[in-house]
Amino acid sequence: MVSGKANSSSRGRDRDRRQPAKPPLGEAELRDLALSYAARFASTGARLEAYLMRKLRARGMAEDGDGRMGAVDVPALVARLVELGYVDDAAYARMRARDLGARGYGARRVEQALRAAGVDEEIRAAAAPGEAARRRAAVLMARKRRLGPFGPGPQGDPLAIRKAHEKAVAAMLRAGHDYAHVRFILDAESVSEVEAWCDGAADADEEGADGSW
């Protein structure tokens, strides 16, 4: 009787035989990978560079015509694609900030996401949501999670109410929202009060300057 482990090992060897290892990468192949990645995914220069380096580590570098190991300047390749407009950190930052805001995440989460994607400080600052956008995102999160006036209201004993309030505050802060915004929304007595507060930020915000927010 053949054990399940032996069968699994046999199937793994069969897959290895059916799927030969991909050949090492030459400069042309690496450039094609970069172009394909940039065409399929919104990305930053840093993310594209990390992707290409992973591919090089996995597949290795092809030998040149003299049988010597080739070399590719990956940062220079990425810089060229940035120059040609295939990769645009600023456009990525604006898109990512809009997406997170539309999902109810706050400015800190936007900052964290852009930093993780390798976006530099100046571009992160330009893509940061303004006051009106911050308020809209906070209200959206509260509405989605039925917090503050969007929920069923205080229920149970005072200790349970306080714990529920603390949990709601923690959830909003984890989502990246300003504490002052969180406090206002959760302490508001009605939905209309929150909506008026949200609408009131529009005049003070410069969100229309680039049309992104």
Residue pairs with C-beta under 8 A, 6 or more apart in sequence:
21 59
22 59
23 59
23 62
24 59
24 60
24 61
24 62
24 63
25 33
25 55
25 56
25 59
25 60
25 61
25 62
25 72
26 61
26 62
26 70
27 70
27 72
29 62
30 52
30 55
30 56
30 72
30 74
30 77
31 77
33 51
33 52
33 55
34 48
34 52
34 77
34 78
34 81
35 81
35 86
37 43
37 48
37 51
37 52
38 48
38 81
38 86
38 87
39 86
42 91
42 92
42 95
42 96
43 51
43 87
43 92
43 117
44 87
44 89
44 92
44 93
44 117
44 118
44 119
45 78
45 79
45 81
45 82
45 87
45 89
45 118
46 117
46 118
46 119
47 117
47 118
48 78
48 81
48 87
49 74
49 75
49 78
50 118
52 74
52 77
52 78
53 74
56 72
56 74
61 69
61 70
61 71
61 72
62 70
63 69
63 70
64 70
78 87
81 87
82 88
82 89
89 118
89 119
89 120
89 123
90 123
90 126
90 127
92 117
92 119
93 114
93 119
93 123
93 124
93 126
93 127
94 127
94 210
94 212
96 110
96 113
96 114
96 117
96 127
97 110
97 114
97 127
97 128
97 129
97 212
97 213
98 212
98 213
100 109
100 110
100 113
100 137
101 110
101 129
101 133
101 136
101 137
101 213
102 140
103 140
104 137
104 138
104 140
104 141
104 143
104 144
104 175
105 137
105 141
105 175
105 176
106 134
106 137
106 138
106 141
106 172
106 175
106 176
106 177
106 178
106 181
107 128
107 129
107 134
107 137
107 176
107 177
107 178
108 176
108 177
109 175
109 176
110 127
110 128
110 129
110 176
111 124
111 128
111 176
112 176
114 123
114 124
114 127
115 124
119 127
126 210
127 212
129 137
129 207
129 213
130 205
130 206
130 207
130 213
131 201
131 204
131 205
132 198
132 201
132 202
132 204
132 205
132 207
132 213
133 205
133 207
133 213
134 177
134 178
134 181
134 201
135 181
135 197
135 198
135 201
136 198
137 177
138 172
138 177
138 178
138 181
138 182
138 185
139 185
139 194
139 195
139 198
141 147
141 172
141 175
141 177
142 148
142 150
142 172
142 185
142 186
142 194
143 150
145 168
145 171
146 152
147 168
147 171
147 172
147 185
147 186
148 168
148 185
148 186
148 187
148 188
148 194
149 185
149 188
149 189
149 190
149 191
149 193
149 194
150 191
150 194
154 161
154 164
155 161
156 164
165 186
168 186
169 182
169 183
169 186
172 181
172 182
172 185
172 186
173 179
173 182
184 194
184 197
185 194
185 197
188 194
188 197
207 213
